[in-house]
Amino acid sequence: MPNCPTHPRILFVTPEVAFVPERTGNRPYYIGACSGCFGDFLAELITDLLNLGVDVHVAQPDYRKIFEMLSRNEQANPNLKLPSDRVHLAEDRAFFYSNPIKTNYEWENIEISLDFQREVINQIAPRVQPDLIHCHDWMTGLIPAAAEEYGTPCLFTVHDSDSAKSLLSDVENRGIDAAAFWRRLFYDRFPGDYEETRDTNPLDLLLSGILAAHLVDIASLRLLPNIVKGRSNTFYSCLRQVLTRKCDAGCVWGMAGIPDSPVNVTSDKKRYCNNGPNAHHTGKQKNEQVVWRSPPLFNHFEKAYRYVDLYERILQRPLITPEKKKVRAKNEDGPAKSTDNQAIPYRIERSADSQVFYSEQISTPAMAPV
């Protein structure tokens, strides 16, 4: 995955449907799929980044059955458009006729995940030659470790705590040469030699993505403080432990992304997340106040600017022209947006010990859902 020396290129890797082919004969564009909160968020962000002048590409599975369903229901958003040469579809029968991810069996999603990552690692990334790969959730968890082998940094976005496990032997049987980066992955127990690990020691895909990524982005407004401070029993101990190590190393970024739908994060001052889902009413009665500031209100373009700042922090060089960054006008319907001097400076040296390595201290059994 060689890097382009002058114009940084960002490759979004998402297992969700973000764009679908436009319903025209030549299909010159892909349009926003309106396939759910996750996909809609990505489609809007990618479109805004493109409008700002970012060289952005997206890799997603070729969900032909889902594309047909969305086209038939006319749910696509024509205001979110991406040229066809910016969308790279991973092709495999595992997802040609797949249902939406949340309706599949776990083994189907694991199969889709491995086939998708194989296509990204072996085909799409070498063809696009990105300077930075932006991965989303557990179904892309092997890509940060594979990209590190080629010196390509990865930003890994965690949307929730869902995950899955797989053996190295299964990963390799799906066509991914994991032997080149197997030591960067997270296993149920601390790995010994490769042969023993390959067939008997399952790896966790979400934890592997977090561990190997250059920087971790927390999309949920409440996920980061809950995991790091251990206020909720719903998050698994290993996820909390790995994210805490990454946070201590300065490798975790709490980006305001998709808000949690069950809670109004801007108005509900009495949080119940520290009590767990089964103790919600008890926590309300106790009126336990959780220290958590309401997130800043900013529109989708300001969110794109914030991601530009984050990408520049990782790449250590500017991503868009100075003219694009100078003006962030006052929002007529909300508070003033940040100005250029409030952006994250891209010339920030990363500390030598900021990378988190897999060790016996963080090798307790991964408690990912079965």
Buried (B, 14 or more C-beta within 10 A) or exposed (E): BEBEEEEBBBBBBBBBBBBBBBBEEEEEBBBBBBBBBBBBBBBBBBBBBBEBBBBBBBBBBBBBBBBEBBBEEEEBBEEBBBEBEBBBBBBBEBBEEBBBBEEBEEEBBBBBBBBBBBBBBBBBBEEBBBBBBBBBBBBBBBBBBBBBBBEBBBBBBBBBBBBBBBBBEBBBEBBBBBEEBBBBBBBBBBBEEEEEBBEBBBBBBBBBBBBBBBBBBBBBBBBBBBBBEBBBBEBBEBBBBBBBBBBEBEBBBBBBBBBBEEBEBEEEEEBBBBBBEEBEEEBEEEEBEBEBEEBEEBEEBBBBBBBBBBBBBBBBEBBBEEEBBEEBEEBEEEEEBBEEEEBEEBEEEBEEEBBBEBEEEBBEEBBBEE
